[in-house]
Amino acid sequence: MKKDDQLFRISFINQGKVFEVFAKKVYQADLYGFVVIEALQFGKKTELVVDPSEEKLKDEFKGVKRTYIPMHAVIRIDEVDKRGTAKVSDLGDNVSMFPGAVYTPGKSD
């Protein structure tokens, strides 16, 4: 598969919900502790069936060139063959965040 054809499904936690989005590029940010998601992929307006959940996400990320997600919020990143439907769902009982911070500064005397 050529690099231009790569597509990723990214699941992450945001404000008590699980977001699932599709993007062409995912990589570790220069900003410590963040993952960059670029070139988000959503359904086209010409498609017959429109999912309200995907439309809400599309509106939320409208005009966003890239987004920075804290590493501890990422549940999973999969490379997939084709785009599915982006969605937001309730967190549920089977998913929980890592306890504590990724980086804790030392004491200052």
FIKOLZA-1660 file (N, C-alpha, C; in steps of 0.1 Angstrom, whole numbers, plus 5000, padded with zeros to 4 digits):
% residues 109
   i   px   py   pz ch aa at
   1 5008 4988 5000  A  M  N
   1 5000 5000 5000  A  M CA
   1 5009 5012 5000  A  M  C
   2 5006 5022 4991  A  K  N
   2 5014 5034 4990  A  K CA
   2 5011 5043 5002  A  K  C
   3 5020 5051 5006  A  K  N
   3 5018 5060 5017  A  K CA
   3 5006 5069 5015  A  K  C
   4 5004 5074 5003  A  D  N
   4 4992 5083 5000  A  D CA
   4 4979 5075 5001  A  D  C
   5 4979 5062 5001  A  D  N
   5 4967 5054 5002  A  D CA
   5 4964 5050 5016  A  D  C
   6 4973 5053 5026  A  Q  N
   6 4971 5049 5040  A  Q CA
   6 4959 5057 5046  A  Q  C
   7 4951 5049 5054  A  L  N
   7 4940 5055 5061  A  L CA
   7 4940 5049 5075  A  L  C
   8 4937 5058 5085  A  F  N
   8 4938 5053 5099  A  F CA
   8 4924 5056 5105  A  F  C
   9 4920 5047 5114  A  R  N
   9 4909 5049 5123  A  R CA
   9 4914 5051 5137  A  R  C
  10 4911 5063 5143  A  I  N
  10 4916 5067 5155  A  I CA
  10 4905 5068 5165  A  I  C
  11 4906 5061 5177  A  S  N
  11 4896 5062 5187  A  S CA
  11 4902 5068 5199  A  S  C
  12 4895 5079 5204  A  F  N
  12 4901 5086 5216  A  F CA
  12 4890 5091 5225  A  F  C
  13 4893 5094 5237  A  I  N
  13 4883 5099 5247  A  I CA
  13 4884 5114 5247  A  I  C
  14 4872 5120 5247  A  N  N
  14 4871 5135 5248  A  N CA
  14 4858 5138 5255  A  N  C
  15 4860 5145 5267  A  Q  N
  15 4848 5149 5275  A  Q CA
  15 4838 5138 5278  A  Q  C
  16 4843 5127 5282  A  G  N
  16 4835 5116 5286  A  G CA
  16 4828 5108 5275  A  G  C
  17 4833 5110 5262  A  K  N
  17 4827 5103 5251  A  K CA
  17 4839 5097 5243  A  K  C
  18 4836 5087 5235  A  V  N
  18 4846 5081 5227  A  V CA
  18 4844 5086 5212  A  V  C
  19 4854 5092 5207  A  F  N
  19 4854 5097 5193  A  F CA
  19 4861 5087 5185  A  F  C
  20 4855 5085 5173  A  E  N
  20 4861 5076 5163  A  E CA
  20 4862 5083 5150  A  E  C
  21 4874 5087 5145  A  V  N
  21 4875 5095 5133  A  V CA
  21 4885 5087 5124  A  V  C
  22 4885 5092 5111  A  F  N
  22 4893 5086 5101  A  F CA
  22 4902 5097 5096  A  F  C
  23 4915 5094 5093  A  A  N
  23 4925 5104 5089  A  A CA
  23 4936 5097 5080  A  A  C
  24 4941 5106 5072  A  K  N
  24 4952 5101 5063  A  K CA
  24 4966 5101 5070  A  K  C
  25 4968 5110 5080  A  K  N
  25 4981 5111 5087  A  K CA
  25 4979 5110 5102  A  K  C
  26 4987 5102 5108  A  V  N
  26 4987 5102 5123  A  V CA
  26 5002 5100 5127  A  V  C
  27 5007 5109 5136  A  Y  N
  27 5021 5108 5140  A  Y CA
  27 5023 5114 5154  A  Y  C
  28 5034 5111 5160  A  Q  N
  28 5037 5117 5173  A  Q CA
  28 5041 5132 5171  A  Q  C
  29 5035 5140 5179  A  A  N
  29 5038 5154 5178  A  A CA
  29 5051 5158 5184  A  A  C
  30 5057 5170 5180  A  D  N
  30 5069 5175 5186  A  D CA
  30 5065 5180 5200  A  D  C
  31 5052 5183 5202  A  L  N
  31 5047 5188 5215  A  L CA
  31 5046 5175 5224  A  L  C
  32 5054 5174 5234  A  Y  N
  32 5055 5162 5242  A  Y CA
  32 5041 5157 5247  A  Y  C
  33 5039 5144 5245  A  G  N
  33 5027 5138 5251  A  G CA
  33 5014 5139 5242  A  G  C
  34 5016 5143 5229  A  F  N
  34 5005 5145 5220  A  F CA
  34 5006 5137 5207  A  F  C
  35 4995 5132 5202  A  V  N
  35 4995 5126 5189  A  V CA
  35 4988 5135 5179  A  V  C
  36 4993 5137 5167  A  V  N
  36 4988 5146 5157  A  V CA
  36 4979 5138 5148  A  V  C
  37 4967 5143 5145  A  I  N
  37 4958 5137 5135  A  I CA
  37 4956 5147 5124  A  I  C
  38 4959 5144 5112  A  E  N
  38 4958 5153 5100  A  E CA
  38 4950 5147 5089  A  E  C
  39 4945 5156 5081  A  A  N
  39 4937 5152 5069  A  A CA
  39 4925 5143 5073  A  A  C
  40 4917 5148 5082  A  L  N
  40 4905 5141 5086  A  L CA
  40 4896 5137 5074  A  L  C
  41 4890 5126 5074  A  Q  N
  41 4882 5121 5063  A  Q CA
  41 4867 5119 5068  A  Q  C
  42 4858 5126 5061  A  F  N
  42 4844 5124 5064  A  F CA
  42 4836 5121 5051  A  F  C
  43 4824 5117 5052  A  G  N
  43 4815 5114 5041  A  G CA
  43 4813 5126 5033  A  G  C
  44 4810 5124 5020  A  K  N
  44 4807 5136 5011  A  K CA
  44 4792 5140 5012  A  K  C
  45 4790 5152 5010  A  K  N
  45 4776 5158 5010  A  K CA
  45 4767 5151 5000  A  K  C
  46 4773 5145 4989  A  T  N
  46 4766 5139 4978  A  T CA
  46 4761 5125 4982  A  T  C
  47 4766 5119 4993  A  E  N
  47 4761 5106 4997  A  E CA
  47 4747 5106 5001  A  E  C
  48 4740 5096 4997  A  L  N
  48 4725 5095 5000  A  L CA
  48 4722 5094 5015  A  L  C
  49 4729 5086 5022  A  V  N
  49 4726 5084 5036  A  V CA
  49 4735 5094 5044  A  V  C
  50 4729 5102 5053  A  V  N
  50 4737 5111 5061  A  V CA
  50 4736 5107 5075  A  V  C
  51 4747 5105 5082  A  D  N
  51 4746 5101 5096  A  D CA
  51 4748 5113 5105  A  D  C
  52 4738 5116 5113  A  P  N
  52 4738 5128 5122  A  P CA
  52 4750 5129 5131  A  P  C
  53 4755 5118 5136  A  S  N
  53 4767 5117 5144  A  S CA
  53 4779 5122 5136  A  S  C
  54 4780 5117 5124  A  E  N
  54 4792 5121 5115  A  E CA
  54 4791 5136 5112  A  E  C
  55 4779 5140 5109  A  E  N
  55 4777 5155 5106  A  E CA
  55 4781 5164 5117  A  E  C
  56 4778 5159 5130  A  K  N
  56 4782 5167 5142  A  K CA
  56 4797 5167 5143  A  K  C
  57 4804 5156 5140  A  L  N
  57 4818 5156 5141  A  L CA
  57 4824 5165 5129  A  L  C
  58 4818 5164 5118  A  K  N
  58 4823 5172 5106  A  K CA
  58 4822 5187 5110  A  K  C
  59 4811 5191 5116  A  D  N
  59 4810 5205 5120  A  D CA
  59 4820 5209 5131  A  D  C
  60 4822 5200 5140  A  E  N
  60 4832 5202 5151  A  E CA
  60 4846 5204 5146  A  E  C
  61 4850 5196 5136  A  F  N
  61 4863 5197 5130  A  F CA
  61 4864 5206 5117  A  F  C
  62 4854 5213 5114  A  K  N
  62 4854 5222 5102  A  K CA
  62 4865 5232 5103  A  K  C
  63 4873 5233 5093  A  G  N
  63 4884 5242 5093  A  G CA
  63 4896 5238 5101  A  G  C
  64 4896 5226 5107  A  V  N
  64 4908 5222 5114  A  V CA
  64 4918 5215 5105  A  V  C
  65 4930 5220 5105  A  K  N
  65 4940 5215 5096  A  K CA
  65 4946 5202 5102  A  K  C
  66 4949 5203 5115  A  R  N
  66 4954 5192 5123  A  R CA
  66 4949 5194 5137  A  R  C
  67 4948 5182 5144  A  T  N
  67 4944 5183 5158  A  T CA
  67 4954 5175 5167  A  T  C
  68 4956 5180 5179  A  Y  N
  68 4965 5174 5188  A  Y CA
  68 4958 5167 5199  A  Y  C
  69 4959 5154 5200  A  I  N
  69 4952 5146 5210  A  I CA
  69 4962 5141 5221  A  I  C
  70 4959 5143 5233  A  P  N
  70 4968 5138 5244  A  P CA
  70 4970 5123 5242  A  P  C
  71 4982 5118 5244  A  M  N
  71 4985 5104 5242  A  M CA
  71 4976 5095 5251  A  M  C
  72 4974 5100 5264  A  H  N
  72 4967 5092 5273  A  H CA
  72 4952 5091 5270  A  H  C
  73 4947 5099 5261  A  A  N
  73 4933 5099 5257  A  A CA
  73 4931 5089 5245  A  A  C
  74 4942 5085 5238  A  V  N
  74 4941 5076 5226  A  V CA
  74 4938 5062 5231  A  V  C
  75 4927 5056 5226  A  I  N
  75 4924 5042 5229  A  I CA
  75 4930 5033 5219  A  I  C
  76 4930 5037 5206  A  R  N
  76 4934 5027 5196  A  R CA
  76 4937 5035 5183  A  R  C
  77 4947 5030 5175  A  I  N
  77 4949 5035 5162  A  I CA
  77 4950 5023 5152  A  I  C
  78 4942 5022 5142  A  D  N
  78 4942 5011 5133  A  D CA
  78 4945 5017 5119  A  D  C
  79 4953 5010 5111  A  E  N
  79 4954 5013 5097  A  E CA
  79 4943 5004 5090  A  E  C
  80 4934 5010 5082  A  V  N
  80 4923 5003 5076  A  V CA
  80 4923 5005 5061  A  V  C
  81 4916 4996 5054  A  D  N
  81 4915 4996 5040  A  D CA
  81 4905 5006 5034  A  D  C
  82 4894 5008 5042  A  K  N
  82 4884 5018 5037  A  K CA
  82 4878 5025 5048  A  K  C
  83 4873 5037 5045  A  R  N
  83 4867 5046 5055  A  R CA
  83 4854 5041 5060  A  R  C
  84 4851 5041 5073  A  G  N
  84 4838 5038 5078  A  G CA
  84 4832 5051 5082  A  G  C
  85 4822 5051 5091  A  T  N
  85 4815 5062 5096  A  T CA
  85 4822 5068 5108  A  T  C
  86 4825 5080 5108  A  A  N
  86 4830 5087 5120  A  A CA
  86 4819 5088 5130  A  A  C
  87 4822 5087 5143  A  K  N
  87 4811 5087 5153  A  K CA
  87 4816 5091 5166  A  K  C
  88 4806 5095 5175  A  V  N
  88 4808 5098 5189  A  V CA
  88 4799 5089 5196  A  V  C
  89 4804 5082 5207  A  S  N
  89 4795 5073 5215  A  S CA
  89 4799 5075 5229  A  S  C
  90 4790 5071 5238  A  D  N
  90 4792 5072 5252  A  D CA
  90 4803 5063 5256  A  D  C
  91 4810 5067 5267  A  L  N
  91 4822 5060 5271  A  L CA
  91 4819 5045 5276  A  L  C
  92 4808 5043 5283  A  G  N
  92 4805 5030 5287  A  G CA
  92 4813 5025 5299  A  G  C
  93 4812 5012 5302  A  D  N
  93 4819 5007 5314  A  D CA
  93 4832 5000 5310  A  D  C
  94 4833 4997 5297  A  N  N
  94 4845 4988 5294  A  N CA
  94 4857 4996 5289  A  N  C
  95 4856 5010 5290  A  V  N
  95 4868 5018 5286  A  V CA
  95 4871 5028 5297  A  V  C
  96 4883 5029 5301  A  S  N
  96 4887 5039 5311  A  S CA
  96 4900 5044 5308  A  S  C
  97 4903 5057 5313  A  M  N
  97 4915 5063 5310  A  M CA
  97 4926 5058 5320  A  M  C
  98 4939 5060 5316  A  F  N
  98 4950 5057 5324  A  F CA
  98 4949 5065 5337  A  F  C
  99 4951 5060 5348  A  P  N
  99 4951 5069 5360  A  P CA
  99 4964 5077 5360  A  P  C
 100 4962 5089 5365  A  G  N
 100 4974 5098 5367  A  G CA
 100 4978 5105 5355  A  G  C
 101 4988 5114 5356  A  A  N
 101 4994 5122 5345  A  A CA
 101 5005 5114 5339  A  A  C
 102 5008 5117 5326  A  V  N
 102 5019 5111 5319  A  V CA
 102 5032 5117 5324  A  V  C
 103 5032 5130 5327  A  Y  N
 103 5044 5137 5332  A  Y CA
 103 5041 5144 5345  A  Y  C
 104 5048 5142 5355  A  T  N
 104 5046 5149 5368  A  T CA
 104 5059 5156 5371  A  T  C
 105 5058 5170 5372  A  P  N
 105 5070 5178 5375  A  P CA
 105 5076 5175 5389  A  P  C
 106 5089 5176 5390  A  G  N
 106 5095 5174 5404  A  G CA
 106 5092 5186 5413  A  G  C
 107 5095 5184 5425  A  K  N
 107 5093 5194 5435  A  K CA
 107 5102 5206 5433  A  K  C
 108 5097 5218 5435  A  S  N
 108 5106 5230 5434  A  S CA
 108 5109 5235 5448  A  S  C
 109 5122 5236 5451  A  D  N
 109 5126 5241 5464  A  D CA
 109 5128 5255 5465  A  D  C
% end
